[in-house]
Amino acid sequence: MGPPGAGKGTQAKILATKFNLRHLSTGDILREEIRNQSEIGLDAQKFMDAGNLVPDDILLTMMENKLTELNKHGIILDGFPRTIPQAEGLSIIFKNLNSKIDYVINIDVEENALISRLIERAKNSGRADDTKEVIIKRQQVYRQLTEPLIKYYSNEIIQVDGDGTIEEVTRRILQRIN
């Protein structure tokens, strides 16, 4: 977990490789659906282009399908859940699959640093959803809808300072989960 630009995707990929986990990024899954011009992808694109979160019911259906498909594999979720209803839905999905969440890692970075990171990422990646206006909107949406998950997962959450190099953040995460 963490706000846009905190390094969730980068750290998820590193941890997936280190622990031989399947990396599931809702952003990557949704962008693939958009590229394929699927119905769910086209619906999701409208929300993403405006800097809003994709509705919970769409993401829960998509994630349930993917988690059911990968039920026998260890996974790391990147960017999901992002709302309390998604977390509640995920809990039901895991219960139905007789599985559980081992760790909830929250990467915390100061907001101005996040905005700078995302503007730089936009220059390098060409992502259409990384304009300055959309970045600011995504930060506001995060504070309103996603930050409450910190309290929701208070018994499982591991707080990690996301300021510093990729290697420094990885080291902090590994120290907390080992």
VMD Tcl script that builds the backbone (N, CA, C; Angstrom):
set m [mol new atoms 534]
animate dup $m
set s [atomselect $m all]
$s set {name element resname resid chain x y z} {
  {N N MET 1 A 0.832 -1.182 0.000}
  {CA C MET 1 A 0.000 0.000 0.000}
  {C C MET 1 A 0.876 1.244 0.000}
  {N N GLY 2 A 0.258 2.338 -0.338}
  {CA C GLY 2 A 0.913 3.628 -0.310}
  {C C GLY 2 A 0.314 4.512 -1.373}
  {N N PRO 3 A 0.548 5.806 -1.272}
  {CA C PRO 3 A -0.019 6.727 -2.251}
  {C C PRO 3 A 0.633 6.556 -3.622}
  {N N PRO 4 A -0.011 7.096 -4.663}
  {CA C PRO 4 A 0.592 7.042 -5.995}
  {C C PRO 4 A 1.996 7.655 -5.966}
  {N N GLY 5 A 2.961 6.924 -6.517}
  {CA C GLY 5 A 4.335 7.406 -6.559}
  {C C GLY 5 A 5.197 6.935 -5.404}
  {N N ALA 6 A 4.632 6.187 -4.464}
  {CA C ALA 6 A 5.395 5.746 -3.288}
  {C C ALA 6 A 6.393 4.644 -3.619}
  {N N GLY 7 A 6.215 3.977 -4.742}
  {CA C GLY 7 A 7.124 2.892 -5.116}
  {C C GLY 7 A 6.534 1.514 -4.904}
  {N N LYS 8 A 5.207 1.426 -4.803}
  {CA C LYS 8 A 4.550 0.133 -4.587}
  {C C LYS 8 A 4.900 -0.867 -5.687}
  {N N GLY 9 A 4.779 -0.439 -6.924}
  {CA C GLY 9 A 5.035 -1.347 -8.047}
  {C C GLY 9 A 6.471 -1.811 -8.084}
  {N N THR 10 A 7.394 -0.893 -7.880}
  {CA C THR 10 A 8.813 -1.237 -7.876}
  {C C THR 10 A 9.121 -2.243 -6.779}
  {N N GLN 11 A 8.647 -1.965 -5.568}
  {CA C GLN 11 A 8.920 -2.864 -4.447}
  {C C GLN 11 A 8.197 -4.202 -4.616}
  {N N ALA 12 A 6.983 -4.179 -5.148}
  {CA C ALA 12 A 6.248 -5.433 -5.369}
  {C C ALA 12 A 7.004 -6.333 -6.335}
  {N N LYS 13 A 7.554 -5.762 -7.399}
  {CA C LYS 13 A 8.322 -6.559 -8.373}
  {C C LYS 13 A 9.568 -7.155 -7.717}
  {N N ILE 14 A 10.260 -6.365 -6.915}
  {CA C ILE 14 A 11.460 -6.853 -6.235}
  {C C ILE 14 A 11.105 -7.996 -5.286}
  {N N LEU 15 A 10.068 -7.803 -4.476}
  {CA C LEU 15 A 9.668 -8.840 -3.519}
  {C C LEU 15 A 9.140 -10.088 -4.227}
  {N N ALA 16 A 8.422 -9.912 -5.328}
  {CA C ALA 16 A 7.912 -11.055 -6.087}
  {C C ALA 16 A 9.065 -11.916 -6.586}
  {N N THR 17 A 10.097 -11.265 -7.099}
  {CA C THR 17 A 11.269 -12.003 -7.588}
  {C C THR 17 A 11.990 -12.689 -6.431}
  {N N LYS 18 A 12.226 -11.955 -5.354}
  {CA C LYS 18 A 12.974 -12.499 -4.211}
  {C C LYS 18 A 12.277 -13.702 -3.583}
  {N N PHE 19 A 10.945 -13.649 -3.500}
  {CA C PHE 19 A 10.202 -14.714 -2.811}
  {C C PHE 19 A 9.432 -15.632 -3.768}
  {N N ASN 20 A 9.701 -15.515 -5.069}
  {CA C ASN 20 A 9.054 -16.353 -6.085}
  {C C ASN 20 A 7.521 -16.270 -5.997}
  {N N LEU 21 A 7.017 -15.038 -6.001}
  {CA C LEU 21 A 5.586 -14.775 -5.933}
  {C C LEU 21 A 5.088 -14.270 -7.273}
  {N N ARG 22 A 3.818 -14.453 -7.546}
  {CA C ARG 22 A 3.192 -13.855 -8.723}
  {C C ARG 22 A 2.836 -12.416 -8.386}
  {N N HIS 23 A 3.301 -11.478 -9.188}
  {CA C HIS 23 A 3.042 -10.056 -8.982}
  {C C HIS 23 A 1.746 -9.687 -9.674}
  {N N LEU 24 A 0.749 -9.262 -8.896}
  {CA C LEU 24 A -0.537 -8.845 -9.452}
  {C C LEU 24 A -0.715 -7.351 -9.232}
  {N N SER 25 A -0.628 -6.604 -10.312}
  {CA C SER 25 A -0.828 -5.160 -10.276}
  {C C SER 25 A -2.151 -4.847 -10.949}
  {N N THR 26 A -3.067 -4.264 -10.194}
  {CA C THR 26 A -4.352 -3.912 -10.803}
  {C C THR 26 A -4.140 -2.920 -11.934}
  {N N GLY 27 A -3.186 -2.009 -11.764}
  {CA C GLY 27 A -2.905 -1.049 -12.827}
  {C C GLY 27 A -2.472 -1.734 -14.109}
  {N N ASP 28 A -1.542 -2.706 -13.986}
  {CA C ASP 28 A -1.080 -3.443 -15.172}
  {C C ASP 28 A -2.210 -4.260 -15.788}
  {N N ILE 29 A -3.003 -4.901 -14.931}
  {CA C ILE 29 A -4.123 -5.717 -15.434}
  {C C ILE 29 A -5.125 -4.832 -16.164}
  {N N LEU 30 A -5.429 -3.679 -15.571}
  {CA C LEU 30 A -6.377 -2.764 -16.218}
  {C C LEU 30 A -5.826 -2.196 -17.522}
  {N N ARG 31 A -4.534 -1.819 -17.531}
  {CA C ARG 31 A -3.949 -1.301 -18.779}
  {C C ARG 31 A -3.957 -2.360 -19.875}
  {N N GLU 32 A -3.758 -3.622 -19.497}
  {CA C GLU 32 A -3.841 -4.713 -20.481}
  {C C GLU 32 A -5.263 -4.837 -21.027}
  {N N GLU 33 A -6.242 -4.718 -20.143}
  {CA C GLU 33 A -7.642 -4.771 -20.584}
  {C C GLU 33 A -7.952 -3.606 -21.523}
  {N N ILE 34 A -7.387 -2.434 -21.231}
  {CA C ILE 34 A -7.592 -1.260 -22.097}
  {C C ILE 34 A -6.948 -1.499 -23.460}
  {N N ARG 35 A -5.701 -2.005 -23.459}
  {CA C ARG 35 A -5.020 -2.303 -24.734}
  {C C ARG 35 A -5.825 -3.291 -25.568}
  {N N ASN 36 A -6.419 -4.280 -24.878}
  {CA C ASN 36 A -7.223 -5.298 -25.567}
  {C C ASN 36 A -8.620 -4.793 -25.919}
  {N N GLN 37 A -8.941 -3.576 -25.475}
  {CA C GLN 37 A -10.244 -2.947 -25.701}
  {C C GLN 37 A -11.405 -3.840 -25.258}
  {N N SER 38 A -11.187 -4.517 -24.115}
  {CA C SER 38 A -12.261 -5.326 -23.546}
  {C C SER 38 A -13.302 -4.392 -22.940}
  {N N GLU 39 A -14.463 -4.921 -22.677}
  {CA C GLU 39 A -15.537 -4.116 -22.093}
  {C C GLU 39 A -15.111 -3.540 -20.742}
  {N N ILE 40 A -14.503 -4.392 -19.907}
  {CA C ILE 40 A -14.071 -3.924 -18.582}
  {C C ILE 40 A -12.960 -2.882 -18.730}
  {N N GLY 41 A -12.089 -3.061 -19.711}
  {CA C GLY 41 A -11.013 -2.106 -19.950}
  {C C GLY 41 A -11.516 -0.752 -20.395}
  {N N LEU 42 A -12.479 -0.738 -21.283}
  {CA C LEU 42 A -13.029 0.526 -21.771}
  {C C LEU 42 A -13.776 1.260 -20.665}
  {N N ASP 43 A -14.520 0.507 -19.837}
  {CA C ASP 43 A -15.200 1.126 -18.692}
  {C C ASP 43 A -14.179 1.721 -17.719}
  {N N ALA 44 A -13.133 0.950 -17.426}
  {CA C ALA 44 A -12.120 1.389 -16.471}
  {C C ALA 44 A -11.357 2.612 -16.980}
  {N N GLN 45 A -11.112 2.677 -18.275}
  {CA C GLN 45 A -10.327 3.769 -18.839}
  {C C GLN 45 A -10.955 5.132 -18.561}
  {N N LYS 46 A -12.260 5.196 -18.596}
  {CA C LYS 46 A -12.939 6.468 -18.327}
  {C C LYS 46 A -12.595 6.988 -16.935}
  {N N PHE 47 A -12.576 6.091 -15.961}
  {CA C PHE 47 A -12.267 6.481 -14.587}
  {C C PHE 47 A -10.794 6.838 -14.436}
  {N N MET 48 A -9.912 6.020 -15.008}
  {CA C MET 48 A -8.474 6.247 -14.884}
  {C C MET 48 A -8.060 7.558 -15.537}
  {N N ASP 49 A -8.602 7.853 -16.714}
  {CA C ASP 49 A -8.237 9.078 -17.423}
  {C C ASP 49 A -8.619 10.333 -16.638}
  {N N ALA 50 A -9.653 10.224 -15.809}
  {CA C ALA 50 A -10.085 11.362 -14.993}
  {C C ALA 50 A -9.371 11.412 -13.639}
  {N N GLY 51 A -8.473 10.431 -13.395}
  {CA C GLY 51 A -7.752 10.399 -12.130}
  {C C GLY 51 A -8.542 9.783 -10.997}
  {N N ASN 52 A -9.629 9.110 -11.325}
  {CA C ASN 52 A -10.461 8.473 -10.308}
  {C C ASN 52 A -10.147 6.992 -10.221}
  {N N LEU 53 A -10.536 6.404 -9.097}
  {CA C LEU 53 A -10.384 4.968 -8.940}
  {C C LEU 53 A -11.464 4.241 -9.735}
  {N N VAL 54 A -11.106 3.081 -10.250}
  {CA C VAL 54 A -12.069 2.233 -10.932}
  {C C VAL 54 A -13.033 1.703 -9.868}
  {N N PRO 55 A -14.344 1.650 -10.152}
  {CA C PRO 55 A -15.323 1.196 -9.149}
  {C C PRO 55 A -14.995 -0.179 -8.563}
  {N N ASP 56 A -15.328 -0.311 -7.297}
  {CA C ASP 56 A -15.005 -1.525 -6.556}
  {C C ASP 56 A -15.545 -2.789 -7.193}
  {N N ASP 57 A -16.776 -2.760 -7.678}
  {CA C ASP 57 A -17.360 -3.988 -8.217}
  {C C ASP 57 A -16.582 -4.495 -9.430}
  {N N ILE 58 A -16.095 -3.596 -10.268}
  {CA C ILE 58 A -15.312 -3.997 -11.438}
  {C C ILE 58 A -14.000 -4.640 -10.982}
  {N N LEU 59 A -13.313 -3.990 -10.055}
  {CA C LEU 59 A -12.032 -4.518 -9.594}
  {C C LEU 59 A -12.182 -5.816 -8.818}
  {N N LEU 60 A -13.207 -5.918 -8.000}
  {CA C LEU 60 A -13.404 -7.155 -7.229}
  {C C LEU 60 A -13.674 -8.342 -8.144}
  {N N THR 61 A -14.475 -8.141 -9.170}
  {CA C THR 61 A -14.737 -9.225 -10.123}
  {C C THR 61 A -13.452 -9.625 -10.833}
  {N N MET 62 A -12.712 -8.635 -11.292}
  {CA C MET 62 A -11.451 -8.892 -11.980}
  {C C MET 62 A -10.471 -9.630 -11.058}
  {N N MET 63 A -10.347 -9.169 -9.807}
  {CA C MET 63 A -9.404 -9.790 -8.876}
  {C C MET 63 A -9.852 -11.187 -8.456}
  {N N GLU 64 A -11.136 -11.369 -8.267}
  {CA C GLU 64 A -11.607 -12.716 -7.904}
  {C C GLU 64 A -11.270 -13.712 -9.005}
  {N N ASN 65 A -11.474 -13.327 -10.247}
  {CA C ASN 65 A -11.129 -14.208 -11.366}
  {C C ASN 65 A -9.645 -14.543 -11.353}
  {N N LYS 66 A -8.809 -13.531 -11.178}
  {CA C LYS 66 A -7.355 -13.731 -11.203}
  {C C LYS 66 A -6.885 -14.536 -10.000}
  {N N LEU 67 A -7.398 -14.237 -8.808}
  {CA C LEU 67 A -6.981 -14.954 -7.600}
  {C C LEU 67 A -7.440 -16.410 -7.628}
  {N N THR 68 A -8.608 -16.660 -8.175}
  {CA C THR 68 A -9.088 -18.032 -8.307}
  {C C THR 68 A -8.179 -18.809 -9.256}
  {N N GLU 69 A -7.805 -18.161 -10.352}
  {CA C GLU 69 A -6.911 -18.779 -11.341}
  {C C GLU 69 A -5.549 -19.112 -10.722}
  {N N LEU 70 A -5.052 -18.265 -9.831}
  {CA C LEU 70 A -3.719 -18.429 -9.244}
  {C C LEU 70 A -3.757 -18.962 -7.816}
  {N N ASN 71 A -4.834 -19.604 -7.436}
  {CA C ASN 71 A -5.049 -19.987 -6.038}
  {C C ASN 71 A -3.914 -20.809 -5.443}
  {N N LYS 72 A -3.226 -21.594 -6.211}
  {CA C LYS 72 A -2.162 -22.453 -5.665}
  {C C LYS 72 A -0.798 -21.770 -5.664}
  {N N HIS 73 A -0.736 -20.512 -6.087}
  {CA C HIS 73 A 0.518 -19.779 -6.170}
  {C C HIS 73 A 0.559 -18.691 -5.093}
  {N N GLY 74 A 1.747 -18.423 -4.594}
  {CA C GLY 74 A 1.931 -17.263 -3.729}
  {C C GLY 74 A 1.846 -16.001 -4.578}
  {N N ILE 75 A 1.224 -14.975 -4.048}
  {CA C ILE 75 A 1.037 -13.737 -4.821}
  {C C ILE 75 A 1.434 -12.530 -3.982}
  {N N ILE 76 A 1.695 -11.451 -4.681}
  {CA C ILE 76 A 1.859 -10.154 -4.042}
  {C C ILE 76 A 0.941 -9.190 -4.781}
  {N N LEU 77 A 0.065 -8.536 -4.036}
  {CA C LEU 77 A -0.888 -7.595 -4.621}
  {C C LEU 77 A -0.275 -6.202 -4.635}
  {N N ASP 78 A -0.405 -5.536 -5.744}
  {CA C ASP 78 A 0.159 -4.207 -5.943}
  {C C ASP 78 A -0.972 -3.279 -6.375}
  {N N GLY 79 A -1.374 -2.376 -5.474}
  {CA C GLY 79 A -2.432 -1.431 -5.808}
  {C C GLY 79 A -3.826 -1.955 -5.551}
  {N N PHE 80 A -3.931 -2.999 -4.766}
  {CA C PHE 80 A -5.240 -3.555 -4.421}
  {C C PHE 80 A -5.130 -4.196 -3.060}
  {N N PRO 81 A -6.065 -3.939 -2.166}
  {CA C PRO 81 A -7.255 -3.100 -2.292}
  {C C PRO 81 A -6.910 -1.629 -2.122}
  {N N ARG 82 A -7.806 -0.780 -2.600}
  {CA C ARG 82 A -7.633 0.671 -2.465}
  {C C ARG 82 A -8.766 1.341 -1.701}
  {N N THR 83 A -9.789 0.588 -1.360}
  {CA C THR 83 A -10.905 1.130 -0.584}
  {C C THR 83 A -11.314 0.103 0.467}
  {N N ILE 84 A -12.047 0.563 1.470}
  {CA C ILE 84 A -12.563 -0.356 2.500}
  {C C ILE 84 A -13.457 -1.430 1.871}
  {N N PRO 85 A -14.410 -1.082 0.988}
  {CA C PRO 85 A -15.220 -2.148 0.366}
  {C C PRO 85 A -14.375 -3.165 -0.410}
  {N N GLN 86 A -13.298 -2.709 -1.065}
  {CA C GLN 86 A -12.421 -3.652 -1.747}
  {C C GLN 86 A -11.732 -4.573 -0.737}
  {N N ALA 87 A -11.290 -4.018 0.379}
  {CA C ALA 87 A -10.641 -4.828 1.414}
  {C C ALA 87 A -11.622 -5.847 1.982}
  {N N GLU 88 A -12.851 -5.429 2.203}
  {CA C GLU 88 A -13.867 -6.360 2.704}
  {C C GLU 88 A -14.143 -7.446 1.662}
  {N N GLY 89 A -14.247 -7.052 0.391}
  {CA C GLY 89 A -14.456 -8.023 -0.683}
  {C C GLY 89 A -13.281 -8.975 -0.824}
  {N N LEU 90 A -12.071 -8.447 -0.693}
  {CA C LEU 90 A -10.871 -9.280 -0.770}
  {C C LEU 90 A -10.850 -10.298 0.362}
  {N N SER 91 A -11.260 -9.881 1.538}
  {CA C SER 91 A -11.321 -10.785 2.677}
  {C C SER 91 A -12.256 -11.967 2.391}
  {N N ILE 92 A -13.382 -11.676 1.779}
  {CA C ILE 92 A -14.338 -12.737 1.413}
  {C C ILE 92 A -13.736 -13.653 0.351}
  {N N ILE 93 A -13.070 -13.062 -0.647}
  {CA C ILE 93 A -12.433 -13.865 -1.702}
  {C C ILE 93 A -11.407 -14.806 -1.084}
  {N N PHE 94 A -10.531 -14.275 -0.225}
  {CA C PHE 94 A -9.517 -15.117 0.406}
  {C C PHE 94 A -10.145 -16.195 1.281}
  {N N LYS 95 A -11.212 -15.860 1.992}
  {CA C LYS 95 A -11.891 -16.859 2.821}
  {C C LYS 95 A -12.441 -17.984 1.940}
  {N N ASN 96 A -13.068 -17.616 0.825}
  {CA C ASN 96 A -13.604 -18.620 -0.095}
  {C C ASN 96 A -12.507 -19.483 -0.709}
  {N N LEU 97 A -11.319 -18.934 -0.855}
  {CA C LEU 97 A -10.190 -19.681 -1.419}
  {C C LEU 97 A -9.359 -20.371 -0.339}
  {N N ASN 98 A -9.804 -20.259 0.908}
  {CA C ASN 98 A -9.082 -20.826 2.047}
  {C C ASN 98 A -7.644 -20.318 2.074}
  {N N SER 99 A -7.500 -19.009 1.916}
  {CA C SER 99 A -6.202 -18.367 1.888}
  {C C SER 99 A -6.239 -17.164 2.840}
  {N N LYS 100 A -5.102 -16.466 2.957}
  {CA C LYS 100 A -5.051 -15.319 3.856}
  {C C LYS 100 A -3.961 -14.354 3.422}
  {N N ILE 101 A -4.002 -13.155 3.979}
  {CA C ILE 101 A -2.975 -12.145 3.770}
  {C C ILE 101 A -1.914 -12.338 4.844}
  {N N ASP 102 A -0.666 -12.429 4.427}
  {CA C ASP 102 A 0.426 -12.571 5.389}
  {C C ASP 102 A 0.920 -11.215 5.890}
  {N N TYR 103 A 1.100 -10.268 4.962}
  {CA C TYR 103 A 1.610 -8.953 5.328}
  {C C TYR 103 A 0.864 -7.874 4.551}
  {N N VAL 104 A 0.683 -6.732 5.191}
  {CA C VAL 104 A 0.212 -5.519 4.535}
  {C C VAL 104 A 1.319 -4.491 4.761}
  {N N ILE 105 A 1.972 -4.101 3.684}
  {CA C ILE 105 A 3.089 -3.165 3.768}
  {C C ILE 105 A 2.623 -1.813 3.258}
  {N N ASN 106 A 2.771 -0.787 4.075}
  {CA C ASN 106 A 2.421 0.573 3.673}
  {C C ASN 106 A 3.705 1.374 3.501}
  {N N ILE 107 A 3.935 1.852 2.272}
  {CA C ILE 107 A 5.100 2.671 1.967}
  {C C ILE 107 A 4.675 4.129 2.075}
  {N N ASP 108 A 5.299 4.842 3.000}
  {CA C ASP 108 A 4.923 6.219 3.286}
  {C C ASP 108 A 5.969 7.180 2.734}
  {N N VAL 109 A 5.508 8.159 1.932}
  {CA C VAL 109 A 6.384 9.190 1.358}
  {C C VAL 109 A 5.651 10.518 1.437}
  {N N GLU 110 A 6.384 11.588 1.707}
  {CA C GLU 110 A 5.822 12.936 1.801}
  {C C GLU 110 A 5.219 13.343 0.452}
  {N N GLU 111 A 4.080 14.059 0.488}
  {CA C GLU 111 A 3.287 14.336 -0.712}
  {C C GLU 111 A 4.034 15.112 -1.801}
  {N N ASN 112 A 4.808 16.137 -1.458}
  {CA C ASN 112 A 5.535 16.888 -2.491}
  {C C ASN 112 A 6.547 16.012 -3.211}
  {N N ALA 113 A 7.190 15.118 -2.478}
  {CA C ALA 113 A 8.136 14.178 -3.090}
  {C C ALA 113 A 7.404 13.237 -4.046}
  {N N LEU 114 A 6.199 12.833 -3.651}
  {CA C LEU 114 A 5.399 11.955 -4.511}
  {C C LEU 114 A 5.047 12.634 -5.825}
  {N N ILE 115 A 4.609 13.871 -5.750}
  {CA C ILE 115 A 4.223 14.600 -6.958}
  {C C ILE 115 A 5.426 14.737 -7.885}
  {N N SER 116 A 6.597 15.069 -7.337}
  {CA C SER 116 A 7.816 15.178 -8.140}
  {C C SER 116 A 8.157 13.847 -8.806}
  {N N ARG 117 A 8.061 12.754 -8.046}
  {CA C ARG 117 A 8.341 11.428 -8.604}
  {C C ARG 117 A 7.420 11.127 -9.780}
  {N N LEU 118 A 6.127 11.422 -9.607}
  {CA C LEU 118 A 5.157 11.092 -10.652}
  {C C LEU 118 A 5.340 11.954 -11.895}
  {N N ILE 119 A 5.690 13.206 -11.717}
  {CA C ILE 119 A 5.957 14.065 -12.876}
  {C C ILE 119 A 7.164 13.524 -13.638}
  {N N GLU 120 A 8.193 13.094 -12.917}
  {CA C GLU 120 A 9.374 12.516 -13.561}
  {C C GLU 120 A 9.013 11.206 -14.267}
  {N N ARG 121 A 8.191 10.383 -13.620}
  {CA C ARG 121 A 7.765 9.124 -14.239}
  {C C ARG 121 A 7.002 9.397 -15.525}
  {N N ALA 122 A 6.173 10.421 -15.518}
  {CA C ALA 122 A 5.396 10.763 -16.719}
  {C C ALA 122 A 6.319 11.121 -17.879}
  {N N LYS 123 A 7.388 11.848 -17.585}
  {CA C LYS 123 A 8.341 12.222 -18.632}
  {C C LYS 123 A 9.010 10.988 -19.231}
  {N N ASN 124 A 9.302 9.995 -18.377}
  {CA C ASN 124 A 10.046 8.818 -18.822}
  {C C ASN 124 A 9.173 7.702 -19.386}
  {N N SER 125 A 7.930 7.595 -18.910}
  {CA C SER 125 A 7.098 6.454 -19.305}
  {C C SER 125 A 6.056 6.788 -20.349}
  {N N GLY 126 A 5.687 8.065 -20.435}
  {CA C GLY 126 A 4.646 8.443 -21.390}
  {C C GLY 126 A 3.251 7.997 -20.977}
  {N N ARG 127 A 3.066 7.681 -19.691}
  {CA C ARG 127 A 1.737 7.260 -19.234}
  {C C ARG 127 A 0.764 8.432 -19.323}
  {N N ALA 128 A -0.357 8.199 -20.009}
  {CA C ALA 128 A -1.353 9.255 -20.219}
  {C C ALA 128 A -2.008 9.685 -18.912}
  {N N ASP 129 A -1.982 8.817 -17.885}
  {CA C ASP 129 A -2.645 9.157 -16.620}
  {C C ASP 129 A -1.707 9.870 -15.645}
  {N N ASP 130 A -0.540 10.333 -16.117}
  {CA C ASP 130 A 0.412 11.017 -15.249}
  {C C ASP 130 A 0.588 12.497 -15.604}
  {N N THR 131 A -0.496 13.192 -15.939}
  {CA C THR 131 A -0.405 14.644 -16.095}
  {C C THR 131 A -0.415 15.262 -14.700}
  {N N LYS 132 A 0.086 16.500 -14.570}
  {CA C LYS 132 A 0.156 17.136 -13.252}
  {C C LYS 132 A -1.220 17.235 -12.606}
  {N N GLU 133 A -2.238 17.618 -13.379}
  {CA C GLU 133 A -3.593 17.752 -12.833}
  {C C GLU 133 A -4.105 16.407 -12.325}
  {N N VAL 134 A -3.890 15.355 -13.102}
  {CA C VAL 134 A -4.356 14.024 -12.708}
  {C C VAL 134 A -3.570 13.534 -11.487}
  {N N ILE 135 A -2.276 13.826 -11.439}
  {CA C ILE 135 A -1.446 13.434 -10.295}
  {C C ILE 135 A -1.999 14.040 -9.006}
  {N N ILE 136 A -2.303 15.332 -9.037}
  {CA C ILE 136 A -2.839 16.004 -7.845}
  {C C ILE 136 A -4.192 15.405 -7.460}
  {N N LYS 137 A -5.028 15.142 -8.453}
  {CA C LYS 137 A -6.344 14.531 -8.202}
  {C C LYS 137 A -6.166 13.136 -7.587}
  {N N ARG 138 A -5.227 12.352 -8.104}
  {CA C ARG 138 A -4.999 11.004 -7.579}
  {C C ARG 138 A -4.536 11.052 -6.127}
  {N N GLN 139 A -3.736 12.053 -5.765}
  {CA C GLN 139 A -3.301 12.194 -4.374}
  {C C GLN 139 A -4.506 12.484 -3.473}
  {N N GLN 140 A -5.411 13.357 -3.946}
  {CA C GLN 140 A -6.608 13.682 -3.167}
  {C C GLN 140 A -7.499 12.453 -3.011}
  {N N VAL 141 A -7.675 11.701 -4.098}
  {CA C VAL 141 A -8.499 10.489 -4.062}
  {C C VAL 141 A -7.877 9.479 -3.100}
  {N N TYR 142 A -6.562 9.358 -3.135}
  {CA C TYR 142 A -5.877 8.445 -2.217}
  {C C TYR 142 A -6.174 8.810 -0.767}
  {N N ARG 143 A -5.985 10.086 -0.425}
  {CA C ARG 143 A -6.218 10.513 0.966}
  {C C ARG 143 A -7.643 10.223 1.409}
  {N N GLN 144 A -8.593 10.446 0.519}
  {CA C GLN 144 A -9.999 10.270 0.875}
  {C C GLN 144 A -10.398 8.793 0.963}
  {N N LEU 145 A -10.012 7.984 -0.013}
  {CA C LEU 145 A -10.532 6.626 -0.116}
  {C C LEU 145 A -9.577 5.526 0.343}
  {N N THR 146 A -8.288 5.728 0.169}
  {CA C THR 146 A -7.345 4.642 0.431}
  {C C THR 146 A -6.676 4.752 1.792}
  {N N GLU 147 A -6.360 5.950 2.233}
  {CA C GLU 147 A -5.714 6.110 3.534}
  {C C GLU 147 A -6.468 5.416 4.671}
  {N N PRO 148 A -7.812 5.353 4.644}
  {CA C PRO 148 A -8.519 4.638 5.714}
  {C C PRO 148 A -8.127 3.160 5.847}
  {N N LEU 149 A -7.517 2.586 4.809}
  {CA C LEU 149 A -7.079 1.192 4.904}
  {C C LEU 149 A -5.971 1.007 5.935}
  {N N ILE 150 A -5.239 2.063 6.232}
  {CA C ILE 150 A -4.186 1.963 7.244}
  {C C ILE 150 A -4.811 1.566 8.580}
  {N N LYS 151 A -5.929 2.189 8.911}
  {CA C LYS 151 A -6.634 1.830 10.154}
  {C C LYS 151 A -7.300 0.450 10.008}
  {N N TYR 152 A -7.902 0.170 8.853}
  {CA C TYR 152 A -8.576 -1.106 8.614}
  {C C TYR 152 A -7.620 -2.281 8.844}
  {N N TYR 153 A -6.395 -2.149 8.353}
  {CA C TYR 153 A -5.396 -3.214 8.485}
  {C C TYR 153 A -4.465 -2.990 9.673}
  {N N SER 154 A -4.887 -2.233 10.659}
  {CA C SER 154 A -3.996 -1.838 11.757}
  {C C SER 154 A -3.324 -3.015 12.449}
  {N N ASN 155 A -3.956 -4.180 12.498}
  {CA C ASN 155 A -3.353 -5.340 13.167}
  {C C ASN 155 A -2.311 -6.042 12.306}
  {N N GLU 156 A -2.379 -5.860 10.985}
  {CA C GLU 156 A -1.457 -6.556 10.085}
  {C C GLU 156 A -0.430 -5.633 9.440}
  {N N ILE 157 A -0.604 -4.332 9.555}
  {CA C ILE 157 A 0.176 -3.403 8.730}
  {C C ILE 157 A 1.606 -3.237 9.219}
  {N N ILE 158 A 2.495 -3.132 8.253}
  {CA C ILE 158 A 3.900 -2.822 8.493}
  {C C ILE 158 A 4.153 -1.482 7.817}
  {N N GLN 159 A 4.504 -0.470 8.605}
  {CA C GLN 159 A 4.781 0.864 8.073}
  {C C GLN 159 A 6.253 0.946 7.676}
  {N N VAL 160 A 6.496 1.434 6.443}
  {CA C VAL 160 A 7.861 1.543 5.935}
  {C C VAL 160 A 8.058 2.949 5.370}
  {N N ASP 161 A 9.166 3.576 5.746}
  {CA C ASP 161 A 9.533 4.881 5.199}
  {C C ASP 161 A 9.971 4.673 3.749}
  {N N GLY 162 A 9.272 5.311 2.804}
  {CA C GLY 162 A 9.553 5.155 1.386}
  {C C GLY 162 A 10.476 6.208 0.826}
  {N N ASP 163 A 11.069 7.039 1.680}
  {CA C ASP 163 A 12.000 8.066 1.212}
  {C C ASP 163 A 13.389 7.442 1.118}
  {N N GLY 164 A 14.058 7.663 0.013}
  {CA C GLY 164 A 15.401 7.123 -0.180}
  {C C GLY 164 A 15.476 6.346 -1.475}
  {N N THR 165 A 16.579 5.638 -1.640}
  {CA C THR 165 A 16.769 4.863 -2.864}
  {C C THR 165 A 15.881 3.619 -2.847}
  {N N ILE 166 A 15.722 3.030 -4.001}
  {CA C ILE 166 A 14.950 1.783 -4.111}
  {C C ILE 166 A 15.548 0.734 -3.184}
  {N N GLU 167 A 16.873 0.624 -3.183}
  {CA C GLU 167 A 17.552 -0.379 -2.359}
  {C C GLU 167 A 17.330 -0.134 -0.875}
  {N N GLU 168 A 17.343 1.135 -0.466}
  {CA C GLU 168 A 17.115 1.451 0.950}
  {C C GLU 168 A 15.709 1.057 1.385}
  {N N VAL 169 A 14.728 1.342 0.541}
  {CA C VAL 169 A 13.342 0.994 0.875}
  {C C VAL 169 A 13.182 -0.522 0.916}
  {N N THR 170 A 13.767 -1.218 -0.051}
  {CA C THR 170 A 13.713 -2.686 -0.062}
  {C C THR 170 A 14.309 -3.239 1.229}
  {N N ARG 171 A 15.460 -2.715 1.620}
  {CA C ARG 171 A 16.129 -3.179 2.846}
  {C C ARG 171 A 15.224 -2.972 4.060}
  {N N ARG 172 A 14.543 -1.819 4.122}
  {CA C ARG 172 A 13.631 -1.555 5.253}
  {C C ARG 172 A 12.492 -2.569 5.279}
  {N N ILE 173 A 11.945 -2.862 4.103}
  {CA C ILE 173 A 10.837 -3.834 4.024}
  {C C ILE 173 A 11.316 -5.199 4.494}
  {N N LEU 174 A 12.453 -5.643 3.971}
  {CA C LEU 174 A 12.965 -6.979 4.325}
  {C C LEU 174 A 13.277 -7.085 5.807}
  {N N GLN 175 A 13.780 -6.010 6.409}
  {CA C GLN 175 A 14.044 -6.025 7.846}
  {C C GLN 175 A 12.760 -6.229 8.638}
  {N N ARG 176 A 11.670 -5.647 8.135}
  {CA C ARG 176 A 10.386 -5.721 8.863}
  {C C ARG 176 A 9.699 -7.081 8.683}
  {N N ILE 177 A 9.877 -7.742 7.542}
  {CA C ILE 177 A 9.143 -8.992 7.317}
  {C C ILE 177 A 9.960 -10.231 7.642}
  {N N ASN 178 A 11.259 -10.093 7.810}
  {CA C ASN 178 A 12.095 -11.272 8.130}
  {C C ASN 178 A 12.097 -11.564 9.604}
}
mol reanalyze $m
mol bondsrecalc $m
mol representation Tube
mol addrep $m
